[in-house]
Amino acid sequence: MKESNQRYRKSNALLARSKKVIPLGTQTFSKGFTQFPKGAAPLYLERGDGGRVWDVDGNEYVDLICGLLPIVLGYKDKDVDEAIKRQLECGISFSMATELETELAERLTEIIPCAEKVRFGKNGTDATSGAIRLARAYTGHSHIIACGYHGWQDWYIGATTRNKGVPEAVRELTHRVPYNDLDSVRRIFKSHKNNIAAVILEPMNVTEPEDGFLQELKELVHAQDALLIYDEVITGFRYSLGGAQELFDVTPDLAAFGKAMGNGMPISAVVGKAEVMKEMEEIFFSSTFGGETLSLAAAIAVIDKMKEEPVIEKIWETGAALAKQVNALILNKGLENVISLSGKAPWKILQFHEHENASKEVIKTLYLKEMLANGVLTHGSHNICYAHNETDQIKVLEAYKNTLEILSTELAKPGVEDRLGLPVIYPVFSVR
């Protein structure tokens, strides 16, 4: 295997070039160089096919990031690509609406329990922020209770440690609560009586909902004349075709969908009850590219394929099988108190825990370094796509064997960080 400085020579050179004209050298924090082992990671990708990607240096990887979860079918999916090409022959963005908007909206109202009407955006942040503005307009209230990650707009990011540039008056309107903690929700409703517009949450991420949590939350929210909003940007088209609300059988008032909806094409949606969505006619939620047709065509193709083929079933099966074997490897190396897997099978998240000889951040950094060296692109999660096959799984498990062997050896003695040989990676901010 090539030394890191040669293996990633073009990536490192491109980063130096990019940083001269692009802050961080990329458009997305979690795709940037600060979130990967310095000098020991690819920083720029060139192409993808199925469940694999190739970097600018020609190195091949099984991709367990999948574009931060939009790639649910796989790269270069034939059906989606053909739908895009057909539409490309007709045009991309037009001077008026197209029938594709109605066709996709009709499909969404058929498969998503809460969806009676639909509006489109480009990013998950568009959809969550549109839902928040809608809730404030409908209820006449200002404050928001949030649980999870909901994008970069002021209303949410102002309540996190990444709040630079957000006015204090805006920051004070959003209140974050832990998942499964109804008492925290009650306290905020009490302290901001008659002024909570909505509770927005990821219906599930790392932690399973406790028995009755989602239903009790819905009842609590409605008793306070507020709206319940699900951020299904990740769970939609992954947990179930109708999202987590279909899986858990608890229907919100509004929901935000995105990511896997277009298998990589930029599209999102605010969906919800017609009574609430009617406010869309009054608030300002409008964008030049909301009806861009290539993404609409892609999303229609994704939904049609998921209806015709066992996409959801397969990503659950693949994710469950991989997690089972990885857990066995972790146990075999006695690392169960250091690394654990949480979440549902299609989206398992690795959690790293403190060890007497290394912090969790040091452990994760070493894990990423070794997994990348063994041909697996990961952020520390299993983002499964339909195209991941048995060969990919074998490659991932072999990488885990080698990585866990090194982790076990390194953690057996103090000074892991000193021997790491590169800066420790810290998260952009704590989300989950």
C-alpha positions in Angstrom: 0.0 0.0 0.0 1.3 3.4 -0.9 2.4 5.8 1.9 -0.3 8.3 2.8 1.6 11.3 1.3 1.7 9.5 -2.0 -1.7 7.7 -1.8 -3.4 11.1 -1.4 -1.0 13.3 -3.3 -3.6 14.8 -5.7 -6.1 15.2 -2.9 -3.7 17.2 -0.8 -2.6 19.3 -3.7 -6.2 20.1 -4.7 -7.0 21.1 -1.1 -4.1 23.6 -1.1 -5.4 25.0 -4.4 -9.1 25.0 -3.2 -8.4 26.8 0.0 -7.1 29.8 -1.9 -10.6 30.4 -3.3 -13.1 28.4 -1.1 -13.3 28.6 2.7 -12.5 25.2 4.0 -12.0 24.0 0.4 -15.5 22.6 0.2 -19.2 23.5 0.5 -20.1 21.2 3.4 -18.5 21.1 6.9 -18.8 17.4 7.2 -17.2 16.8 3.8 -14.3 19.1 4.7 -10.7 18.3 5.6 -11.2 19.0 9.3 -13.4 15.9 9.6 -10.9 13.5 8.2 -7.4 12.4 9.3 -4.9 15.0 8.1 -2.7 13.6 5.3 -4.3 10.1 5.7 -7.6 10.6 3.9 -9.0 11.3 0.4 -10.4 14.8 0.3 -11.8 14.9 -3.3 -13.8 12.2 -5.1 -13.9 11.8 -8.9 -16.6 9.2 -9.6 -19.0 6.7 -8.1 -20.6 3.4 -9.3 -23.0 1.3 -7.3 -21.8 1.3 -3.7 -18.2 2.4 -4.4 -16.4 5.6 -5.1 -13.0 6.6 -6.5 -10.9 9.6 -5.3 -8.8 11.9 -7.5 -5.8 9.7 -6.9 -7.6 6.7 -8.3 -8.0 5.0 -4.9 -11.2 2.8 -4.6 -13.5 2.7 -1.6 -16.7 1.0 -0.4 -18.7 4.2 0.4 -20.4 4.1 3.8 -21.1 7.8 3.7 -23.2 7.8 0.5 -23.1 11.5 0.0 -24.3 12.1 3.6 -27.2 9.7 3.0 -28.8 10.9 -0.3 -27.4 8.0 -2.2 -30.1 5.4 -1.3 -30.1 3.4 -4.5 -26.4 3.7 -5.4 -24.3 5.8 -7.7 -25.2 5.7 -11.4 -28.6 4.1 -10.8 -29.8 3.2 -14.3 -33.5 4.0 -13.7 -32.8 7.4 -12.1 -30.1 8.4 -14.6 -32.4 7.5 -17.5 -35.2 9.6 -16.1 -32.8 12.6 -15.8 -31.6 12.1 -19.3 -35.1 12.0 -20.7 -36.0 15.2 -19.0 -32.7 16.8 -20.0 -33.9 16.5 -23.6 -36.9 18.7 -22.7 -35.2 21.3 -20.5 -34.2 21.9 -16.9 -35.7 25.1 -15.5 -38.7 26.8 -17.1 -40.5 30.1 -16.9 -43.6 28.5 -15.4 -44.5 25.3 -13.4 -44.4 21.9 -15.1 -46.6 18.8 -14.7 -43.7 17.0 -13.0 -44.4 19.1 -9.8 -47.9 17.8 -9.6 -46.9 14.2 -10.5 -44.3 14.1 -7.7 -46.6 15.8 -5.2 -49.3 13.3 -5.9 -46.9 10.4 -5.3 -45.8 11.9 -2.0 -49.4 12.3 -0.8 -50.0 8.7 -1.6 -47.1 7.3 0.4 -46.5 9.7 3.3 -49.2 9.6 6.1 -49.2 13.3 6.9 -48.9 14.6 3.4 -52.1 16.2 2.0 -50.2 19.0 0.2 -46.6 19.5 -0.8 -44.1 22.2 -1.6 -40.6 21.6 -2.9 -37.1 23.0 -2.0 -33.6 22.0 -2.7 -31.9 21.2 0.7 -33.2 19.7 3.9 -32.7 23.1 5.5 -35.2 24.6 3.0 -37.8 22.1 4.1 -37.3 22.4 7.9 -37.1 26.2 7.7 -40.2 26.3 5.6 -42.0 24.1 8.0 -41.0 26.4 10.9 -42.2 29.5 9.2 -45.4 27.7 8.3 -46.0 26.7 12.0 -45.4 30.2 13.2 -47.8 31.6 10.7 -50.5 29.0 11.5 -50.2 29.2 15.3 -49.3 32.9 15.7 -46.6 31.8 18.1 -42.9 32.5 18.0 -40.9 29.9 20.0 -39.6 26.6 18.8 -38.6 23.4 20.6 -36.1 21.4 18.6 -34.6 17.9 19.0 -31.9 16.7 16.6 -30.2 18.4 13.7 -32.3 20.6 11.4 -29.9 22.5 9.1 -28.0 25.8 9.0 -30.6 28.5 9.1 -30.6 31.1 12.0 -33.7 29.7 13.7 -32.0 26.4 14.5 -28.2 26.9 14.3 -28.5 29.9 16.6 -29.4 27.4 19.4 -26.1 25.5 19.0 -22.5 26.3 19.7 -22.2 27.2 16.0 -24.2 30.4 16.5 -21.7 33.0 15.3 -23.5 35.6 13.1 -27.0 34.8 14.5 -28.6 37.7 16.5 -29.2 37.0 20.2 -32.9 37.8 19.7 -33.2 35.0 17.2 -31.1 32.5 19.3 -33.5 33.0 22.2 -36.5 31.7 20.2 -35.3 28.1 19.9 -35.0 25.7 22.8 -33.2 22.3 22.4 -34.3 19.2 24.3 -32.9 15.7 24.6 -34.7 12.9 22.8 -37.2 10.8 24.9 -37.4 13.6 27.5 -41.0 14.7 27.8 -40.4 16.5 31.0 -38.0 18.9 29.3 -40.7 19.6 26.7 -43.2 20.3 29.4 -40.9 22.7 31.2 -40.4 24.8 28.1 -44.1 24.9 27.3 -44.6 26.1 30.9 -41.9 28.8 30.7 -43.2 30.0 27.4 -46.9 29.6 27.9 -49.0 30.1 24.8 -46.0 31.0 22.7 -44.6 27.7 21.3 -45.3 27.3 17.6 -44.0 23.8 17.1 -41.9 21.0 18.3 -39.6 19.8 15.6 -37.6 16.6 16.0 -35.9 13.8 14.1 -38.5 11.0 14.9 -35.4 8.8 15.5 -31.7 8.9 15.1 -29.3 7.2 17.5 -31.8 6.3 20.2 -34.9 4.2 20.0 -38.1 6.0 21.0 -39.3 4.8 24.4 -42.7 3.1 24.5 -45.4 5.7 23.8 -42.9 8.6 23.5 -43.9 9.8 20.0 -47.7 9.5 20.7 -47.4 11.2 24.1 -45.3 14.0 22.6 -48.0 14.5 19.9 -50.7 14.7 22.5 -48.7 17.1 24.6 -47.9 19.4 21.7 -51.5 19.5 20.5 -52.8 20.2 24.1 -50.6 23.3 24.0 -52.0 24.4 20.6 -48.7 23.9 18.9 -47.7 21.8 15.8 -45.7 18.6 15.7 -43.1 18.6 12.9 -41.0 15.6 11.9 -37.6 16.2 10.3 -37.5 13.2 8.0 -34.7 14.5 5.9 -32.7 11.3 6.8 -35.4 8.8 7.9 -37.6 9.4 4.8 -37.1 6.9 2.0 -34.8 4.9 4.3 -36.7 3.7 7.4 -39.8 3.2 5.3 -41.2 4.5 2.0 -43.5 6.7 4.0 -40.8 7.6 6.5 -40.5 7.1 10.2 -44.1 8.3 10.7 -45.2 5.2 8.8 -42.8 2.9 10.6 -43.8 4.1 14.1 -47.4 4.8 13.1 -47.5 8.3 14.7 -48.5 11.0 12.2 -47.2 14.6 12.6 -48.8 17.8 11.4 -45.9 18.7 9.1 -42.8 16.9 7.9 -39.6 17.7 6.0 -38.2 15.3 3.5 -35.0 15.4 1.4 -31.7 13.5 0.9 -32.6 10.0 -0.4 -35.7 11.5 -2.1 -33.6 12.2 -5.2 -30.8 9.7 -4.9 -28.3 12.5 -5.0 -30.2 15.1 -7.0 -30.9 18.3 -4.9 -34.6 18.1 -3.8 -36.5 18.4 -0.6 -40.2 18.8 0.4 -42.4 20.3 3.1 -45.5 18.1 3.4 -48.4 18.2 5.8 -52.1 18.6 6.5 -54.0 20.7 4.0 -55.3 23.0 6.7 -51.8 24.0 7.8 -50.3 23.9 4.3 -52.8 26.4 3.1 -50.7 29.0 4.9 -48.1 28.4 2.2 -50.3 30.7 0.1 -49.6 33.6 2.5 -46.1 33.1 3.9 -43.1 33.6 1.6 -41.6 30.3 0.7 -40.5 30.7 -2.9 -37.4 29.8 -4.9 -36.3 30.0 -8.6 -35.2 26.4 -8.6 -38.0 24.8 -6.5 -39.5 23.3 -9.6 -36.2 22.4 -11.4 -37.2 19.4 -13.5 -34.2 17.1 -13.4 -34.5 16.7 -9.6 -38.3 16.2 -9.9 -37.8 13.5 -12.5 -35.2 11.8 -10.4 -37.4 11.8 -7.3 -40.3 10.3 -9.3 -38.0 7.6 -10.5 -36.8 6.9 -7.0 -40.3 6.5 -5.6 -41.4 4.3 -8.6 -38.4 2.0 -8.1 -39.0 1.7 -4.4 -42.5 0.7 -5.1 -41.5 -1.9 -7.7 -38.4 -3.3 -6.1 -37.5 -4.4 -2.5 -35.2 -1.3 -1.9 -36.2 -0.6 1.7 -36.2 -4.3 2.6 -32.7 -4.8 1.1 -31.1 -1.8 2.9 -32.6 -3.1 6.2 -31.3 -6.6 5.5 -27.8 -5.4 4.4 -27.5 -3.0 7.3 -28.6 -5.6 9.8 -26.3 -8.3 8.5 -23.3 -5.9 8.5 -24.0 -4.6 12.0 -24.3 -8.2 13.3 -21.0 -9.2 11.9 -19.3 -5.9 13.0 -20.6 -6.4 16.6 -19.2 -9.9 16.6 -15.8 -8.5 15.6 -16.0 -5.8 18.3 -16.8 -8.4 20.9 -14.0 -10.7 19.7 -11.5 -7.9 20.3 -13.0 -7.0 23.7 -13.8 -3.5 22.5 -17.5 -3.4 23.3 -16.9 -0.7 25.9 -15.1 1.4 23.4 -17.2 1.1 20.2 -20.9 0.5 19.9 -23.5 0.7 17.1 -26.7 2.5 17.5 -29.7 3.3 15.4 -31.8 1.4 12.8 -30.2 -1.0 10.3 -30.2 1.3 7.2 -28.4 4.0 9.2 -26.2 2.7 12.0 -24.1 5.2 13.9 -20.9 4.2 15.6 -20.5 5.7 19.1 -17.0 5.9 20.5 -16.5 5.9 24.3 -13.7 7.1 26.6 -10.9 4.7 27.4 -8.2 5.0 30.1 -5.5 5.2 27.4 -7.3 7.4 24.9 -10.2 9.9 24.5 -13.1 9.0 22.3 -12.0 11.5 19.8 -8.5 9.9 19.5 -10.2 6.5 19.1 -12.4 7.7 16.4 -9.6 9.4 14.6 -7.5 6.2 14.6 -10.6 4.2 13.5 -11.1 6.6 10.5 -7.5 6.5 9.5 -7.3 2.7 9.4 -10.7 2.2 7.7 -9.7 4.6 5.0 -6.3 2.8 4.6 -8.3 -0.4 4.1 -10.5 1.0 1.4 -13.7 2.0 3.3 -14.9 5.6 3.1 -16.7 6.4 6.4 -17.5 9.1 8.9 -18.3 6.6 11.6 -21.6 5.3 10.4 -23.1 2.7 8.1 -25.1 4.6 5.5 -26.4 1.7 3.5 -27.6 1.9 -0.1 -29.4 -0.6 -2.3 -26.3 -1.2 -4.5 -24.1 -2.4 -1.6 -23.5 -6.0 -2.4 -21.9 -9.1 -0.8 -18.5 -8.1 -2.2 -18.8 -4.7 -0.6 -19.7 -6.2 2.7 -16.7 -8.6 2.6 -14.5 -5.6 1.9 -15.9 -3.6 4.9 -15.6 -6.6 7.3 -12.0 -7.1 6.3 -11.3 -3.4 6.9 -13.0 -3.8 10.3 -10.8 -6.8 11.2 -7.6 -4.9 10.4 -8.8 -1.7 12.1 -10.0 -3.3 15.3 -6.8 -5.3 15.6 -4.8 -2.1 15.5 -7.2 -0.4 17.9 -6.9 -3.3 20.4 -3.1 -3.2 20.2 -2.9 0.6 20.6 -5.4 0.8 23.5 -3.4 -1.8 25.4 -0.9 0.8 26.4 -0.9 4.6 27.2 0.1 7.3 24.8 -2.2 6.5 21.9 -2.6 10.1 20.9 1.2 10.6 20.9 1.6 7.6 18.5 -1.3 8.8 16.3 1.0 11.0 14.2 -1.8 13.4 13.1 -4.2 15.9 14.6 -7.2 14.6 16.5 -10.6 15.1 14.8 -13.3 17.0 16.7 -16.9 17.3 15.6 -18.1 20.6 14.1 -20.6 20.8 17.0 -22.5 18.2 19.1 -25.8 17.2 17.3 -26.9 13.9 18.7 
